[in-house]
Amino acid sequence: MYKDLKVYQSAMDLCVIIYELTRRLPYEERYGLVPQMRRCAVSVPSNIAEGAGRRSFREQVRFYYIARGSLAELETQLELCLRLGYICEQSMINTKQTYQLLNGLIRSTNLRTTNSE
């Protein structure tokens, strides 16, 4: 089950962190960075779950790549927040961990795709 995947759990933890972090952003960001960051954060575990629910490894990895794209987008927004002085460098650690786990899942799924052909 996808809920047992360490990368899924890490992505869900990241969502909680992003929701807490965005709650503390300046009021003027409520229509800018806040909803965009939350959408990206939710997209990561959602696409991991959707990919895990697919029948073929090829379909699975496609959704994992979408999750990775959302994570890269979120990292960009966090970097902007860092440059604007809204957050500290420590706030970006969870994205790096999730990124590494997701890359591992993509690699292992790609290997299964190759072996099943």
Secondary structure as UniProt FT lines:
FT   HELIX           2..4
FT   HELIX           6..23
FT   HELIX           27..29
FT   TURN            30..32
FT   HELIX           33..52
FT   HELIX           57..83
FT   TURN            84..85
FT   HELIX           89..92
FT   HELIX           93..116
//
